[in-house]
Amino acid sequence: MNSRDDPSGLVLSIAAVERDTGIGKDTLRVWERRYGFPVPGRDAHGERAYPIAQVEKLRLIKRLMDQGHRPGRIVAQSMEALQHLSRGEASLQSSDEAGILHPRSDLMAYIVMLQTQDHQGLQRELLKTLSQDGLQRFVTDVVAPLTAMVGDTWARGDLAVHEEHLYTECVMTLMRQAILALPKPANGGEPSVLLTTFPQEAHGLGLLMVESLLTLQGCRCVSLGTQTPVRDIAQAAMAHRADVVALSFSANMKPNPVVDGLTELNLLLPASSQIWVGGQASALRRRQIERVVVLHDLNSITDAVNHWRRHKAASVHAAT
C-alpha cells in the first residue's frame, strides 16, 4: 500500500489482522471477493498487507457484527456510515428494502446440525423435506434460502469450511438422485439445454438447482459440470445440438471474465442457440449482452422456457 491509501504507511499481515480484529483469515478473503472490502495491498513477498485505516474499519465492523448486524449489510458501507450506526445516530437500509431476506427460523435446524456435526440428521431431514415437498419446492423454498444462510453463517465465522462443504455435497447428492428419478422427457417439443460454468467458476450447486427446475419443465438437460473452457462449451453445444447453453455465476466471479467469456461464446455458437445466465455475479446486473438472457431468480426459469416454446411454435408456423 502506498501513502495515498494510508498516510501512515503502516500495514499489517493477514495473520496480524486476524489477531487484532478477531475476524478469521478465510472470512477476510471471502469479504474481499464478495463485498469488495477489505482491499489489501501486497508486500515484497506477495502476501496480503492491510493498511491501518482498513484495520480500523474492520474493528468497527466486528463490533457491529457482535451487536447483531449482518456482514452483507455493513462490510461495504463507508467508515462514516458505520460510525454513525455504532453511535446509534443512523440505521442502515432495512434488509427488506435492500432486497435481503431475513433468515428463516425454520431453516436454522439445518445450520445447527452442521455446527454439531450431525451428518446423518442433516441427510435424514433434507430427504424428508424433499419427499414431502417435491423437487420444485425443495429447490426454491429450502435449498435456495438455506444456501444463502449457510454462506452468511460461514462469512461470520460461525461455520467451518468443512461444514459448508458437507452441506453442499449432501444437497447436491439428493438433487442428483431426484433428477434421475424424474420421468425422461419426450423427444422433440422442449429445449435441449447444455449446463456448465466458465473455467473461473467452481461452484456447482446453483447449476444443479437450475438443472432440477429445467428437468421438471420437461427440458432435455446435459450437464458438463463446472469449469469448462469457452471453446469446449461451444463444441459440446453443437455436438449435443443444444438449443440453449445455461451458465451459472456466483458472486465471486469478477466482471471481466463474465463479459469476455459470454462475448466469445456468442461468436462461437450458431445463431439458433440461446444463452441463459443466472447467479449473483455483479456483471449480470451491469450491462446487457447480445443474445444473452439473464435469469434474475429461479422463478424466471419457467418464463424463459415458455418464451422458448412460443418462439419455437412461431418458427414452425412460419415455416409451414
Salt bridges, closest charged atoms under 4 A:
ASP20 OD1 - ARG59 NE 2.50
ASP26 OD1 - ARG29 NH1 3.16
GLU32 OE1 - ARG48 NE 2.90
GLU56 OE2 - ARG59 NH1 2.61
ASP66 OD1 - LYS62 NZ 2.98
GLU80 OE2 - HIS84 NE2 3.79
GLU89 OE1 - HIS84 ND1 2.74
GLU89 OE2 - ARG87 NE 3.03
ASP96 OD1 - HIS102 NE2 3.80
ASP106 OD2 - ARG104 NH2 2.75
GLU125 OE2 - ARG124 NE 3.90
ASP141 OD2 - ARG137 NE 3.50
ASP152 OD2 - ARG70 NH2 2.17
ASP158 OD2 - ARG156 NE 3.31
GLU190 OE1 - ARG309 NE 2.83
GLU201 OE2 - HIS203 ND1 2.94
GLU264 OE2 - ARG231 NE 3.82
